[in-house]
Amino acid sequence: MLPSYSGKVRETSCPVVPSASNNVPVTEHERFRPQVIHTPGGKTVLDFGQNIAGYVEFSLKAKAGQRVKLQFGEMLDKDGEFTQRNIQRVNKKRTTPLQQVEYICREGRNDYKTAFAIFGFRYVLAEGDFPMEQAEFTAIAVYSDMERTGWFESSDPLLNRLFDCTLWSARNNHADLPTDCPTRERHGWTGDAQIFCTTACYLFDYAAMASKYQRDLTDAQHKNGCFPQIVPGGGVDGYMRPMDGSAGWSDAGVFIPFDIARMYGDWSILEENYGAMCRYARYKADTLGKRYLTALPTGLSRKDRKKICNYGQSYGEWAEPADVHPFRTADFVSPHPEESTAYIVLLMERMAEIARELDRSQDAEEFSRCAGAAREGYQALVRTQKHSLDTDRQAKLVRPLFMKLLDEEQTGYARKRLLQALENYGWRLGTGFLSTPLILYVLADMDIEYAYRLLENQELPGWLCMPKLGATTIWENWEGTESDAPASLNHYSKGAVIQWVFDTMCGIRLGGENEFIIAPRPGGHFTSAKAEYASVYGKVSCGWKRSSEGLEFEVAIPANCRALVQLPDGSEQEQAAGERQYFIAQ
């Protein structure tokens, strides 16, 4: 829901004159000293204890011509040796990324740190033609200077560590733009950015970063209105370009400004980008009823086919656990009618809400009609055998439930089938890229204890298994270091669960200008939880403790603000600025 708006829409076009990024600077931050490891193979490895994006500074005495070689990586292999295999692509022509420094010493004191590169690493393989113990090494974290605004602590050490992992992955993947990882690709993937935007707003003063990235999106928008999948586009392989417009990725051009308006009451980002957002929405609306060259039959009638999107290449529900839905190359070259149609409904509903608030009633009606038609198409699609709701793929049930795409009968069935799917998978996470941030909301809407049961899972796949296995950042794939072919260990997208920790577990939500809705929902094995959020209106906090006597809540509201406090027993209280305690007896 957007905050109320009483201004006037400004019609602006995309900037055509190059300008400064108008973003916070990229600066040096935390510094780490290493633990020196001598591996079974006789190598010297520096362990800095935290996976970061940055570089290493060193100081040493040497003779002229002596050499130092540093290689940067995220993990040790099962034999305890340094490896870069999870981040490198190796073929006969080249290896990328190298993530290495080769330094030729001068006589006497040598002081050095990298000036034009940032690496992603926890471990550094240090080699030279003199003993490495003679050198002093310091790792320096380098990221955009976003002010921290979110803090969290609970009775569960693993969830606290997951929070820290998320905080670090978010830092490591913001160097003037949001990236997927600081090692292999370093691309501004739009899907990662839109999934994490609200979480980032809780953790940091994110308005400048998001506004700058939105300008990147509008600058890169195609003439037909399509937003790319990666922005800026440098380094994107040609075979990937047909993926522009992918559901859940390119929608970032609408979803990010929508989230910023909600979290900061900042209508300028909607006003300035409204034209670009409308062009994208109409581009997506035009894909309804079209059939792509590689599209597979859906089994729908001709009438219903006009209401779904079976057009374009897209990622679908990317990166589900391998035993839920193994990766197939065909997933890249074919449309995904279920995901694409669902996201058209969500896109059009948000555009309709934006248009109404901006007093564009005709646009709002247009987008609402499109959302209604696509919803009808979606309901018909999931009645077909191929896209049936009778599935153990959790994502296929979470998405329509979260987006409210189903009729009453389908909704009841999907809820029961989701619980069965979770039971069949041992109450582990079976969702992929798009649905992982949504599943706890769906379960909490059914029964808060379902949500906590999934959150508390410590087995693979699951959020808490990462810190349990020693992670200091969020993994790209659920299996992480346990996989035979591990991917990046520094992706922030799965950390979007921290939004739920703030707005549901601790119940902190913005209700409008100078207003909050505080609705904490304790549950599971937790005996306490507290979140603090330095919002645009001031710092707000909510904490709860469970004892044998009952539940105790403490809520703090900033000056010149008020809140509606909704407690789990159904009671509601109006609270003015200041601190107040509440109690529910057992």
C-alpha positions as CSV (number, residue, x, y, z in Angstrom):
1,M,0.0,0.0,0.0
2,L,1.3,3.4,-1.0
3,P,1.3,6.4,1.4
4,S,-1.3,9.1,0.7
5,Y,-0.3,11.6,-2.0
6,S,-1.5,15.2,-2.4
7,G,0.9,16.6,-5.0
8,K,0.9,17.2,-8.7
9,V,2.3,14.8,-11.3
10,R,5.4,16.1,-13.0
11,E,5.8,14.8,-16.6
12,T,9.5,14.2,-17.1
13,S,11.5,12.2,-19.6
14,C,14.6,10.1,-19.2
15,P,17.8,12.3,-18.8
16,V,19.8,12.5,-22.0
17,V,22.7,14.6,-20.6
18,P,25.4,12.6,-18.7
19,S,25.4,13.5,-15.0
20,A,27.0,12.5,-11.7
21,S,25.4,9.4,-10.2
22,N,24.0,11.5,-7.3
23,N,24.7,8.5,-5.0
24,V,26.6,7.9,-1.8
25,P,30.3,7.4,-2.5
26,V,32.1,4.0,-2.5
27,T,34.5,4.1,0.5
28,E,36.7,1.9,2.7
29,H,35.1,0.5,5.8
30,E,35.9,-2.4,8.2
31,R,39.5,-3.7,8.4
32,F,40.4,-7.3,9.2
33,R,43.6,-9.0,10.3
34,P,44.2,-12.6,9.2
35,Q,44.7,-15.9,10.8
36,V,47.6,-17.6,9.0
37,I,46.8,-21.2,7.8
38,H,49.3,-23.7,6.5
39,T,47.4,-26.1,4.3
40,P,48.0,-29.8,4.0
41,G,49.6,-29.1,0.7
42,G,52.1,-26.7,2.2
43,K,50.5,-23.5,1.0
44,T,50.2,-20.3,3.1
45,V,46.6,-19.0,3.2
46,L,45.3,-15.9,5.0
47,D,41.9,-16.4,6.6
48,F,40.3,-13.0,7.4
49,G,37.2,-14.6,9.0
50,Q,34.6,-12.7,7.0
51,N,33.7,-12.9,3.4
52,I,33.9,-9.3,2.1
53,A,34.2,-7.2,-1.1
54,G,37.4,-5.2,-1.0
55,Y,41.1,-5.6,-1.2
56,V,44.2,-6.4,0.8
57,E,46.8,-3.9,2.1
58,F,50.2,-5.1,2.9
59,S,53.5,-3.8,4.3
60,L,56.8,-5.7,4.0
61,K,60.5,-5.4,3.7
62,A,62.1,-6.9,0.6
63,K,64.9,-6.9,-1.9
64,A,64.4,-5.3,-5.3
65,G,62.8,-7.7,-7.7
66,Q,61.3,-10.1,-5.2
67,R,57.7,-11.0,-6.0
68,V,54.4,-11.4,-4.1
69,K,51.4,-13.1,-5.6
70,L,48.0,-13.0,-3.9
71,Q,44.9,-14.9,-5.1
72,F,41.5,-14.1,-3.6
73,G,38.7,-16.7,-3.0
74,E,35.7,-17.5,-0.9
75,M,36.4,-21.0,0.3
76,L,38.7,-23.9,1.1
77,D,38.0,-27.2,-0.5
78,K,37.2,-30.5,1.3
79,D,40.9,-31.1,1.7
80,G,41.5,-27.7,3.3
81,E,43.2,-26.2,0.2
82,F,42.5,-22.8,-1.2
83,T,40.2,-22.9,-4.3
84,Q,38.6,-20.5,-6.7
85,R,36.5,-23.1,-8.5
86,N,33.2,-21.8,-7.2
87,I,33.7,-18.3,-8.8
88,Q,35.9,-19.0,-11.9
89,R,35.1,-20.0,-15.5
90,V,38.1,-21.8,-17.0
91,N,38.6,-22.8,-20.6
92,K,41.5,-23.1,-23.0
93,K,41.5,-19.4,-24.0
94,R,41.1,-17.7,-20.6
95,T,40.3,-17.9,-16.9
96,T,38.0,-15.3,-15.4
97,P,37.9,-13.7,-13.0
98,L,41.5,-14.0,-12.0
99,Q,41.1,-12.2,-8.6
100,Q,44.8,-11.9,-8.1
101,V,47.5,-9.4,-7.5
102,E,51.1,-9.8,-8.7
103,Y,53.5,-7.4,-7.0
104,I,57.2,-6.8,-7.8
105,C,59.0,-5.4,-4.8
106,R,61.4,-2.5,-4.6
107,E,64.3,-2.3,-2.2
108,G,63.4,-1.8,1.4
109,R,59.9,-1.0,2.7
110,N,56.9,-1.8,0.4
111,D,53.5,-0.5,1.3
112,Y,50.7,-1.4,-1.2
113,K,46.9,-1.7,-1.6
114,T,44.9,-2.2,-4.7
115,A,43.6,1.0,-6.3
116,F,41.4,0.0,-9.2
117,A,39.7,-3.3,-8.3
118,I,37.5,-4.9,-5.7
119,F,37.6,-8.6,-5.0
120,G,35.2,-10.9,-3.3
121,F,37.0,-13.0,-0.7
122,R,37.5,-14.4,2.7
123,Y,40.7,-16.4,2.0
124,V,43.9,-15.2,0.3
125,L,46.5,-17.6,-1.1
126,A,49.8,-15.8,-0.4
127,E,52.9,-16.8,-2.4
128,G,56.3,-15.2,-2.7
129,D,60.0,-15.8,-2.9
130,F,60.5,-14.9,0.7
131,P,58.6,-16.0,3.9
132,M,55.1,-14.6,4.0
133,E,55.2,-14.3,7.8
134,Q,57.5,-11.3,7.3
135,A,54.6,-9.3,5.8
136,E,51.7,-7.5,7.5
137,F,48.3,-8.0,5.7
138,T,45.0,-6.3,6.3
139,A,41.8,-6.8,4.4
140,I,39.7,-3.7,3.8
141,A,35.9,-3.9,3.1
142,V,34.9,-1.5,0.3
143,Y,31.3,-0.6,-0.4
144,S,28.8,2.2,-1.0
145,D,28.7,4.4,2.1
146,M,25.0,3.7,3.0
147,E,24.1,4.6,6.5
148,R,22.9,1.6,8.5
149,T,19.3,1.9,9.7
150,G,18.3,-1.6,10.9
151,W,19.3,-3.8,13.9
152,F,17.9,-7.1,15.0
153,E,18.5,-9.6,17.8
154,S,16.7,-12.7,19.0
155,S,17.0,-15.7,21.3
156,D,18.2,-17.8,18.4
157,P,22.0,-17.3,17.6
158,L,21.6,-18.8,14.1
159,L,18.9,-16.3,13.1
160,N,21.1,-13.5,14.5
161,R,24.0,-14.8,12.4
162,L,21.7,-15.0,9.4
163,F,20.9,-11.4,9.9
164,D,24.6,-10.6,10.0
165,C,25.2,-12.7,6.8
166,T,22.5,-10.7,5.0
167,L,23.9,-7.4,6.2
168,W,27.3,-8.3,4.9
169,S,26.1,-9.7,1.5
170,A,24.1,-6.5,1.0
171,R,27.2,-4.3,1.8
172,N,29.4,-6.5,-0.4
173,N,27.1,-6.2,-3.4
174,H,26.7,-2.4,-3.4
175,A,29.4,-0.5,-5.2
176,D,27.4,2.3,-6.7
177,L,24.9,-0.2,-7.9
178,P,23.3,-3.5,-6.6
179,T,25.2,-6.5,-8.0
180,D,24.6,-10.2,-7.7
181,C,28.1,-11.1,-6.4
182,P,31.4,-9.3,-6.1
183,T,33.4,-12.0,-7.8
184,R,32.3,-13.8,-10.9
185,E,29.7,-11.6,-12.6
186,R,29.4,-8.4,-10.7
187,H,26.3,-7.5,-12.8
188,G,23.4,-5.3,-11.8
189,W,20.8,-8.1,-12.0
190,T,17.4,-6.5,-11.8
191,G,15.8,-9.5,-10.2
192,D,18.1,-9.4,-7.2
193,A,17.6,-5.7,-6.8
194,Q,13.8,-5.7,-6.8
195,I,13.5,-8.8,-4.5
196,F,15.8,-7.2,-1.9
197,C,14.7,-3.5,-2.2
198,T,12.4,-3.4,0.9
199,T,14.8,-5.4,3.0
200,A,17.6,-2.9,2.0
201,C,15.3,-0.1,3.1
202,Y,15.1,-1.6,6.6
203,L,18.9,-2.1,6.8
204,F,20.2,1.1,5.2
205,D,19.3,4.6,4.1
206,Y,18.7,3.2,0.7
207,A,16.8,6.0,-1.1
208,A,19.8,7.4,-2.9
209,M,21.0,4.0,-4.1
210,A,17.6,2.9,-5.3
211,S,17.0,6.3,-7.1
212,K,20.3,6.1,-8.8
213,Y,19.6,2.5,-9.9
214,Q,16.2,3.5,-11.2
215,R,17.8,6.1,-13.4
216,D,20.1,3.4,-14.7
217,L,17.0,1.3,-15.5
218,T,15.2,4.1,-17.4
219,D,18.4,5.0,-19.3
220,A,18.6,1.4,-20.4
221,Q,15.0,0.9,-21.3
222,H,14.4,-0.4,-24.8
223,K,12.4,1.6,-27.3
224,N,9.5,-0.9,-27.1
225,G,9.3,-0.2,-23.3
226,C,11.1,-3.3,-22.1
227,F,13.5,-3.0,-19.2
228,P,16.6,-5.2,-19.4
229,Q,17.4,-8.0,-17.1
230,I,20.8,-6.5,-16.2
231,V,21.5,-2.8,-15.7
232,P,24.0,-1.4,-16.7
233,G,24.5,-3.7,-19.6
234,G,28.3,-3.9,-19.8
235,G,29.6,-7.5,-20.2
236,V,26.2,-9.1,-20.9
237,D,26.7,-12.0,-23.3
238,G,24.7,-11.7,-26.5
239,Y,22.8,-15.0,-26.0
240,M,21.3,-13.5,-22.9
241,R,19.7,-10.5,-24.5
242,P,16.4,-12.3,-25.4
243,M,15.9,-12.7,-21.6
244,D,15.2,-9.0,-21.3
245,G,11.7,-8.6,-20.0
246,S,12.0,-11.8,-17.9
247,A,9.2,-12.0,-15.3
248,G,10.4,-10.9,-11.8
249,W,13.6,-9.4,-13.2
250,S,12.7,-6.6,-15.6
251,D,9.7,-5.7,-13.4
252,A,12.3,-4.0,-11.2
253,G,11.6,-0.8,-13.2
254,V,8.2,-0.6,-11.5
255,F,8.7,-2.6,-8.3
256,I,11.7,-0.6,-7.0
257,P,10.1,2.9,-7.3
258,F,6.9,1.4,-5.8
259,D,8.9,0.1,-2.8
260,I,10.8,3.3,-2.3
261,A,7.5,5.3,-2.3
262,R,6.2,3.0,0.4
263,M,9.2,3.0,2.6
264,Y,10.2,6.7,2.3
265,G,7.0,8.5,1.3
266,D,9.0,9.6,-1.6
267,W,6.6,10.4,-4.5
268,S,9.3,12.0,-6.7
269,I,10.6,8.6,-7.9
270,L,7.1,7.7,-9.1
271,E,6.5,11.1,-10.7
272,E,9.8,11.1,-12.5
273,N,9.5,7.6,-13.8
274,Y,5.8,7.3,-14.4
275,G,6.2,7.5,-18.2
276,A,8.8,4.8,-18.3
277,M,6.8,2.6,-16.0
278,C,3.7,3.0,-18.1
279,R,5.7,2.1,-21.3
280,Y,6.9,-1.1,-19.6
281,A,3.5,-2.1,-18.3
282,R,2.0,-1.6,-21.8
283,Y,4.8,-3.6,-23.3
284,K,4.1,-6.5,-20.9
285,A,0.3,-6.2,-21.5
286,D,1.0,-6.6,-25.3
287,T,2.6,-10.0,-24.6
288,L,-0.7,-11.5,-23.4
289,G,-2.0,-13.8,-26.1
290,K,1.2,-13.8,-28.1
291,R,3.0,-17.1,-28.7
292,Y,6.8,-17.3,-28.7
293,L,8.6,-19.5,-31.2
294,T,9.8,-21.9,-28.5
295,A,6.5,-21.8,-26.5
296,L,5.0,-25.2,-25.6
297,P,1.3,-25.9,-25.8
298,T,-0.6,-25.1,-22.6
299,G,-3.8,-27.0,-23.3
300,L,-5.9,-23.8,-22.9
301,S,-8.8,-22.8,-25.1
302,R,-8.2,-20.1,-27.7
303,K,-10.2,-17.6,-25.5
304,D,-8.0,-18.3,-22.4
305,R,-4.7,-18.3,-24.4
306,K,-5.4,-14.6,-25.0
307,K,-5.2,-13.9,-21.3
308,I,-1.9,-15.5,-20.5
309,C,1.7,-14.7,-21.3
310,N,3.5,-17.5,-23.2
311,Y,5.9,-15.1,-24.9
312,G,9.6,-14.4,-24.6
313,Q,12.5,-16.2,-22.9
314,S,12.7,-15.9,-19.2
315,Y,14.2,-17.4,-16.1
316,G,11.1,-18.7,-14.4
317,E,11.5,-19.8,-10.8
318,W,15.3,-19.7,-11.0
319,A,17.5,-21.8,-8.7
320,E,15.1,-24.2,-7.0
321,P,16.9,-27.0,-5.1
322,A,18.3,-29.5,-7.5
323,D,16.1,-32.4,-6.1
324,V,13.0,-30.2,-6.5
325,H,13.5,-29.0,-10.1
326,P,16.9,-29.8,-11.7
327,F,18.4,-27.2,-14.0
328,R,17.7,-27.6,-17.7
329,T,19.1,-25.6,-20.6
330,A,15.5,-25.6,-22.1
331,D,14.5,-23.4,-19.1
332,F,16.4,-20.5,-20.7
333,V,15.0,-20.6,-24.2
334,S,11.3,-21.2,-23.5
335,P,8.6,-18.9,-22.0
336,H,7.3,-19.6,-18.5
337,P,3.6,-18.9,-18.7
338,E,2.9,-19.5,-15.0
339,E,5.5,-17.1,-13.7
340,S,5.0,-14.6,-16.5
341,T,1.3,-14.4,-16.2
342,A,1.4,-14.1,-12.4
343,Y,3.9,-11.2,-12.6
344,I,1.8,-9.4,-15.1
345,V,-1.1,-9.5,-12.7
346,L,1.1,-8.1,-9.9
347,L,2.7,-5.5,-12.2
348,M,-0.7,-4.2,-13.4
349,E,-2.2,-4.1,-9.9
350,R,0.7,-2.0,-8.7
351,M,0.6,0.2,-11.7
352,A,-3.2,0.7,-11.1
353,E,-2.5,1.7,-7.5
354,I,0.2,4.2,-8.6
355,A,-2.0,5.7,-11.3
356,R,-4.9,6.1,-8.8
357,E,-2.7,7.9,-6.3
358,L,-1.3,10.1,-9.1
359,D,-4.9,11.0,-10.2
360,R,-4.5,9.1,-13.5
361,S,-7.9,7.4,-13.3
362,Q,-8.0,6.4,-17.0
363,D,-4.6,4.7,-16.7
364,A,-5.7,3.0,-13.5
365,E,-8.8,1.5,-15.2
366,E,-6.6,0.3,-18.1
367,F,-4.2,-1.5,-15.8
368,S,-6.9,-2.9,-13.6
369,R,-8.7,-4.4,-16.6
370,C,-5.4,-6.0,-17.7
371,A,-4.8,-7.4,-14.3
372,G,-8.3,-8.9,-14.2
373,A,-7.9,-10.6,-17.6
374,A,-4.5,-12.0,-16.7
375,R,-5.9,-13.3,-13.4
376,E,-8.7,-15.1,-15.3
377,G,-6.0,-16.6,-17.6
378,Y,-3.9,-17.7,-14.7
379,Q,-6.9,-19.4,-13.0
380,A,-7.5,-21.3,-16.3
381,L,-3.8,-22.1,-16.7
382,V,-3.6,-23.9,-13.3
383,R,-6.6,-26.0,-14.2
384,T,-4.5,-27.7,-16.9
385,Q,-2.5,-30.8,-16.2
386,K,0.9,-29.3,-17.0
387,H,0.4,-26.4,-14.7
388,S,-1.7,-28.1,-12.1
389,L,-1.7,-27.0,-8.4
390,D,-1.3,-30.6,-7.6
391,T,2.5,-30.3,-7.3
392,D,5.3,-30.6,-4.7
393,R,7.1,-27.6,-6.2
394,Q,6.4,-25.1,-3.4
395,A,7.0,-22.1,-5.6
396,K,4.1,-23.0,-7.8
397,L,1.8,-22.8,-4.8
398,V,3.4,-19.9,-2.9
399,R,3.3,-17.5,-5.8
400,P,-0.5,-17.7,-6.6
401,L,-1.3,-17.6,-2.8
402,F,0.9,-14.6,-2.1
403,M,-0.4,-12.7,-5.2
404,K,-4.0,-13.7,-4.6
405,L,-4.4,-15.1,-8.1
406,L,-6.8,-17.9,-7.4
407,D,-10.5,-18.3,-6.9
408,E,-11.9,-19.4,-3.6
409,E,-11.9,-23.1,-4.4
410,Q,-8.4,-23.0,-5.9
411,T,-7.1,-21.0,-2.9
412,G,-8.3,-23.6,-0.4
413,Y,-6.8,-26.4,-2.4
414,A,-3.4,-24.6,-2.9
415,R,-3.1,-24.0,0.9
416,K,-3.7,-27.7,1.7
417,R,-1.4,-28.8,-1.1
418,L,1.4,-26.4,0.1
419,L,1.3,-28.0,3.5
420,Q,1.5,-31.4,2.0
421,A,4.4,-30.3,-0.2
422,L,6.3,-29.0,2.8
423,E,5.5,-32.2,4.7
424,N,6.8,-34.3,1.8
425,Y,10.0,-32.3,1.8
426,G,10.6,-32.5,5.6
427,W,9.6,-28.9,6.1
428,R,12.7,-27.7,4.2
429,L,12.7,-24.8,1.7
430,G,12.0,-26.0,-1.8
431,T,11.5,-22.6,-3.4
432,G,13.7,-20.8,-5.9
433,F,14.7,-17.3,-6.6
434,L,11.3,-15.6,-6.9
435,S,9.3,-17.3,-4.3
436,T,11.7,-17.6,-1.4
437,P,11.0,-14.1,-0.1
438,L,7.2,-14.8,-0.2
439,I,6.7,-18.1,1.5
440,L,6.8,-17.0,5.1
441,Y,4.0,-14.5,4.4
442,V,1.9,-17.2,2.9
443,L,2.4,-19.5,5.8
444,A,1.9,-16.8,8.4
445,D,-1.4,-16.0,6.8
446,M,-2.5,-19.6,7.3
447,D,-1.0,-20.1,10.8
448,I,2.0,-18.3,12.3
449,E,3.4,-21.5,13.6
450,Y,3.8,-22.8,10.0
451,A,6.0,-19.9,9.2
452,Y,8.2,-20.4,12.3
453,R,8.5,-24.1,11.6
454,L,10.0,-23.4,8.2
455,L,12.1,-20.5,9.4
456,E,13.6,-22.7,12.2
457,N,14.6,-25.5,9.8
458,Q,18.4,-26.0,10.1
459,E,18.8,-28.6,7.3
460,L,19.6,-28.1,3.7
461,P,17.8,-26.4,2.0
462,G,17.0,-23.6,4.5
463,W,18.0,-20.2,5.7
464,L,19.6,-21.3,9.0
465,C,21.6,-24.0,7.5
466,M,23.9,-21.4,6.0
467,P,25.2,-19.9,9.3
468,K,25.1,-23.4,10.9
469,L,27.6,-24.5,8.3
470,G,29.8,-21.5,8.9
471,A,28.6,-19.0,6.3
472,T,29.4,-15.3,6.9
473,T,27.4,-14.2,3.8
474,I,24.4,-15.5,1.9
475,W,24.9,-18.2,-0.6
476,E,23.7,-18.2,-4.3
477,N,22.6,-21.8,-4.2
478,W,21.0,-23.5,-1.2
479,E,23.7,-26.2,-1.1
480,G,26.6,-23.7,-0.8
481,T,29.9,-25.3,0.2
482,E,28.2,-28.7,0.5
483,S,27.7,-28.9,-3.3
484,D,30.0,-30.7,-5.6
485,A,29.8,-27.7,-7.8
486,P,29.4,-24.8,-5.4
487,A,28.4,-21.4,-6.8
488,S,29.0,-17.9,-5.4
489,L,28.9,-17.7,-1.6
490,N,28.1,-14.0,-1.6
491,H,24.6,-13.3,-3.0
492,Y,22.1,-11.3,-1.0
493,S,18.8,-12.3,-2.6
494,K,17.9,-15.1,-0.2
495,G,18.5,-12.7,2.7
496,A,15.3,-10.9,1.7
497,V,13.7,-13.1,4.5
498,I,14.9,-10.3,6.8
499,Q,12.1,-8.2,5.6
500,W,9.7,-10.7,7.3
501,V,11.8,-10.5,10.4
502,F,11.2,-6.8,10.6
503,D,7.6,-6.4,9.4
504,T,6.0,-9.6,10.8
505,M,8.2,-11.2,13.5
506,C,8.7,-7.8,15.1
507,G,5.8,-6.2,13.3
508,I,7.3,-2.9,12.2
509,R,5.5,-1.4,9.2
510,L,5.0,2.1,7.9
511,G,1.4,3.1,7.9
512,G,1.7,6.5,6.2
513,E,3.2,9.9,6.9
514,N,4.4,9.9,10.5
515,E,2.4,6.8,11.2
516,F,3.3,3.2,12.0
517,I,1.5,-0.1,12.3
518,I,3.1,-2.3,15.0
519,A,1.9,-5.8,14.8
520,P,4.4,-8.3,16.2
521,R,3.7,-12.0,15.8
522,P,5.7,-14.2,18.2
523,G,6.0,-17.9,17.6
524,G,8.1,-21.0,17.3
525,H,10.8,-21.8,19.8
526,F,11.8,-18.1,20.1
527,T,11.7,-16.6,23.6
528,S,12.6,-13.1,22.5
529,A,13.1,-10.9,19.4
530,K,13.7,-7.1,18.9
531,A,14.1,-5.0,15.8
532,E,15.0,-1.3,15.6
533,Y,14.6,0.7,12.4
534,A,15.7,4.3,11.8
535,S,12.9,5.2,9.4
536,V,12.6,8.4,7.5
537,Y,10.4,9.6,10.4
538,G,12.8,8.6,13.2
539,K,13.9,5.4,15.0
540,V,11.1,3.0,15.8
541,S,11.5,-0.3,17.7
542,C,9.5,-3.3,18.8
543,G,10.6,-6.1,21.0
544,W,8.9,-9.0,22.7
545,K,9.8,-11.6,25.4
546,R,8.1,-14.8,26.3
547,S,8.0,-16.2,29.8
548,S,5.9,-18.6,31.8
549,E,3.7,-15.7,32.8
550,G,3.0,-14.5,29.2
551,L,4.2,-12.2,26.5
552,E,5.8,-8.8,27.2
553,F,6.1,-6.2,24.4
554,E,8.0,-3.0,24.3
555,V,7.3,-0.4,21.6
556,A,9.1,2.8,21.0
557,I,7.7,5.4,18.5
558,P,9.7,8.5,17.4
559,A,8.8,12.1,18.1
560,N,5.9,13.6,16.1
561,C,4.6,10.2,15.2
562,R,1.9,7.8,16.2
563,A,1.2,4.1,15.9
564,L,-1.6,1.6,15.8
565,V,-0.3,-1.3,18.0
566,Q,-2.0,-4.6,17.1
567,L,-1.2,-7.4,19.6
568,P,-1.6,-11.2,19.0
569,D,-4.6,-11.4,21.2
570,G,-6.5,-9.2,18.8
571,S,-6.4,-6.1,20.9
572,E,-5.5,-2.7,19.4
573,Q,-4.0,0.4,21.0
574,E,-3.2,3.9,19.8
575,Q,0.3,4.9,20.8
576,A,1.8,8.4,20.7
577,A,5.5,9.1,20.6
578,G,7.6,7.5,23.3
579,E,8.1,4.1,24.9
580,R,5.3,1.9,26.1
581,Q,5.0,-1.7,27.5
582,Y,2.2,-4.2,26.8
583,F,1.5,-7.6,28.4
584,I,-0.5,-10.6,27.4
585,A,-1.0,-13.2,30.2
586,Q,-0.7,-16.9,29.3
